[in-house]
């Protein structure tokens, strides 16, 4: 197994650890995550701060493994499949958990996950016809907004919370809008593959 694939596997492991940390009923085991007051008014839970650190590290490995694979010519089919799985486990898992915990609007994961399924279906149909569908600029912008927004949610929108500007929510809504637009764009570019032969 080459280095990029090892990094991808590490991201999957980190994602699973993060999701367990967020959903496991620690209170039923007699453990309560400590909560601290910062800047005099903002209460932060160690659970989400630690979760944010893990999410940030896992997100950075997404950039790292792809970069190394392309620069060193180590792109493999295994790596492509596992990278896609790692992304879905990390991002979609976090979106669902944060929505269930009331930290983000439930419509955000519904739209983003539905769009991902739609785009993945387009890629499969296009791929069966011998065409590789790459990520669009809007798709990449969506990912950047989403990762930054989720990171800020974990860190309680600090420092923007100090001036009462919900940048985290704004970025996630922007990512949601970009998801819809880029999904439509994917379809329009590849719609010929859906025509009945």
C-alpha positions, -999 to +999 in steps of 0.1 A: +000+000+000+015+033-010+017+065+011-014+083-003-035+052+003-022+050+039-031+086+045-066+079+031-071+050+054-060+072+083-087+097+073-113+069+075-101+059+109-101+095+121-136+099+107-149+069+126-133+080+158-148+115+154-183+101+147-181+077+177-170+106+199-200+127+188-227+101+191-216+078+219-238+083+250-209+091+274-234+104+300-249+069+304-214+057+313-210+084+339-188+107+319-197+143+313-177+164+288-163+195+305-177+229+294-156+260+296-166+297+294-144+316+270-143+354+263-168+357+292-199+348+273-193+317+251-197+282+266-176+256+247-176+219+252-143+200+251-162+173+231-167+197+201-133+213+205-116+179+203-139+169+175-130+201+156-093+193+159-099+158+146-121+171+118-095+197+108-067+171+107-089+147+087-098+174+062-061+183+057-053+147+049-079+149+021-057+176+004-025+158+013-032+123-001-044+136-035-015+160-038+011+133-031-006+108-054-006+132-083+029+145-078+045+111-074+024+093-099+008+071-073-028+074-084-045+039-081-081+026-085-080+015-049-070+050-039-098+067-059-124+044-044-112+047-008-107+085-011-144+088-022-155+066+007-133+086+032-149+119+021-184+106+024-178+091+058-162+122+071-184+150+056-218+133+054-214+117+088-205+150+104-234+168+086-259+143+098-247+143+134-245+181+137-280+184+123-293+158+147-277+177+176-293+209+165-261+227+156-269+232+119-302+234+099-314+199+089-320+210+053-283+214+048-273+177+050-305+167+031-296+189+001-259+182+001-262+144+005-289+142-021-268+162-045-238+140-038-259+109-047-271+126-078-236+136-090-221+102-081-249+086-103-239+110-132-203+100-128-212+063-129-233+067-160-206+088-177-179+064-166-197+034-181-195+053-214-158+058-210-158+094-199-142+106-166-161+134-149-138+157-130-148+181-102-161+215-114-149+248-100-183+253-083-180+218-068-146+227-054-159+260-040-188+241-024-163+218-007-141+247+006-172+266+020-185+234+036-152+224+052-146+259+065-182+262+078-181+228+096-148+237+112-162+269+125-193+251+138-170+228+158-152+258+172-184+277+181-180+302+153-151+318+171-138+345+166-168+357+146-191+350+174-175+378+194-190+403+169-223+384+165-217+374+128-226+338+121-200+331+095-203+293+100-240+293+091-234+316+062-207+294+047-228+263+051-258+279+034-234+291+006-221+255+003-258+243+000-266+267-028-234+259-046-243+222-042-276+227-061-260+249-088-230+225-094-254+195-094-274+211-122-241+220-140-230+183-138-262+172-153-262+198-181-226+189-191-233+151-191-270+149-201-262+132-234-253+101-214-289+099-201-305+099-235-320+065-244-298+048-270 
